[in-house]
């Protein structure tokens, strides 16, 4: 069992794991930034009254939410080359993560906007503010606080989802574990190390999420 | 060429249905086991036994902090080292049970914690035992909080069954992966796979939305 757990081999492979960790960081940060942009745009289309952009946005969000991420990754990985688009695996992976998280973020933002009381909107209208002003001065400042904890939750999900990119041979943390397993036949050492690094990221993000949640409740109490 | 591949795809469609059947089988078995284990763990987690609470807490943190792929690799590659040989299918079910029950445990614990202290005290002073308190007073009220996220979690679990394809279980995603080698039309093959997943999970999403609206008062 764990008696013959070999720490020396982990130390030997530590540089590889650190490059993997850096790659996971890079993929996560870039994907989150892109997903946030996608999510904001998709949400703006979703809540707008213009049908020609509203229905495509609904279709996008619902299709992404009801199919697995792995299928989306394979769809792009095997599908883009048939369209003549040859891009590196890592970009395909980031694209998949962006599209996937973008749909969830759009729903999170929409829920935040819907959480603002109807009366606030009416008060805005009767103060003579137009749509943009109402959004900017009344709805969004109030919605922002509600959306931050679930957005951080989505960031945690995204970091974990980035592990799936190992299946299209992107050299990130999980892939490093697979590499070490195939070279040294030591799956326990490899995957527990990988799990340890993911746990570290998780605890940091979770602490931030919990902190923001407490702040939010504190502010609402007044 | 497109039309030719499309004809081939139609030809091997039964293969996809077999994958869909396997996916549904894994999903159904794991939803049932996850719900049972998750409810039991959730009651422990919101209970009073500090040691048990801590143990469940560590388990939940481990599962929530690591990706599901890594958990599958741990179950499939490391258990044999410790002398537990598992076929791909039982290994997949075990990994799903470990993962899903931790998430459901959190949902259940959150629901039970949302019930006010007074309800517990009233139940206790009516002379009910702990099991009776939970069964008759607490859980029925907590269900209102538990149900919407629980159905949402079911959708996530169904989608996560796609990940067990990495250890070679012949389910829907694996079928797509095998097919795309023969029929090099990635867009077509994985659109079909996606559509089949959509058929199972979209109704559940609708139910989840409905419950969320109905219970949110």
Interface residues (C-beta under 8 A of the other chain):
Chain A: X1 X62 X63 X65 X66 X67 X68 X69 X70 X71 X72 X74 X75 X77 X78 X79 X80 X81 X82 X83 X160 X161 X162 X163 X164 X166 X167 X174 X177 X178 X181 X187 X188 X191 X192 X194 X195 X198 X199 X202 X203 X206
Chain B: X61 X62 X64 X65 X66 X67 X68 X69 X70 X71 X73 X74 X77 X78 X81 X82 X155 X159 X160 X161 X162 X163 X165 X166 X173 X176 X177 X180 X184 X185 X186 X187 X189 X190 X191 X193 X194 X197 X198 X201 X202 X205
